[in-house]
Amino acid sequence: MIRRHFILAVNAITFTTMIGCTEHVEPVALLRIEPSVCSLGDVRQEAEVDASLHLYNDSPQKISLIKLKPSCGCTTMLLGLPTTIESGQSIEIPIQLETGQYAGWKRDSITAVVQVGERTSPERKQYLLGALITANVIPDIQIGSGPLHIPTCRVGETTQTSSDVSSLPDTEYIVTEVTTEHPAVSAWLESPLLRGEGNQLTVSAAPRADASSAVLSGSVTLHLYNGRLDSISVPYRVVIVSPLDITPPSLVFAAGSQGTTYQREFAIRAEPGTTIRQVYASLPNLTLQATDPRSSETARWTCQWDGDLSSVSSEETIVSVEFENAAGQSFTRGVPVTFVGAQVSESSMSL
């Protein structure tokens, strides 16, 4: 446990006075705390930091301290309440700050509810003390200075970024695993041992050759062990650019009235140097026609179902797009097609 003792002080400001059902603000200098800022400096996570405040009664009457309310639940007032401060006297208020897993700057203020004069008096005052308690909570492990921005990655290529990983000098962790949220993103450390500075985390993007354009946002997580299991995460973001994209990515045919023509359109965008070799469907009643089948630009296609969906419950198939990229590699991209029959459509409508 870390114990530090400070004396806080604050110039008196204003009270919110509650008499009966009325409430008003009056400038009354009754309480004094010195100095106005209690800086606990750098503290560690999962630490308990003790400090003490001194509260002075500068009024000609005794003041009953009814309640002390810190602005953050991480601060505890270790004083039995209610208690009385005689005129011209002071009391010490022990406090304790629990940092927990929080990292970064903490700022906490205190509100006091007091009663002036005899306890039989109906007058109570709520006093926002200007006391400010600050602490800089330093994590045991720190990954760089913020989110990881992986350079834009084209399909078939690999891009990566790196960040320093450091731990406090007197701590040692074993990294049991490094995980990401996307198969196209991988991460690793130079060494599985974290102790002080000098370790580096590398995050790489390498999408599959048939991947679509997308923005991938997630987190890299280091799974740690130092007598107990723990973890720390850092966000990442990468833009994936594909040589061929299909919009929309899937098609749905839902049963309609008799004589309904079932047509859906989709667009294929191909980058210069990318050639669309073939677009086909495996079902004989599903026909495809290109509005403009030119390669290396956006082409629109019409997909038509020449059948009756009244007897269909729910089925799926794939429209396949075969293409060749600028490097001469051939790939196939699938467009899922779902058929929703009359029975399914009617039950969905009833819901």
GIUR-V15371 format. One record per helix or strand. SS is the DSSP state (H for helix, E for strand). FROM is the first residue (numbers start at 0). TO is the last residue. If there is no record, write none. Layout:
# GIUR-V15371
ss,from,to
SS,FROM,TO
SS,FROM,TO
This chain:
# GIUR-V15371
ss,from,to
E,1,2
E,14,18
E,21,25
E,30,31
E,36,43
E,47,56
E,62,69
E,74,76
E,82,84
E,89,97
E,103,115
E,123,137
E,140,142
E,147,148
E,152,153
E,158,166
E,172,178
E,184,188
E,192,193
E,198,204
E,213,224
E,228,240
E,243,246
E,249,253
E,261,269
E,274,280
E,285,289
E,297,304
E,313,323
E,329,339
H,341,349
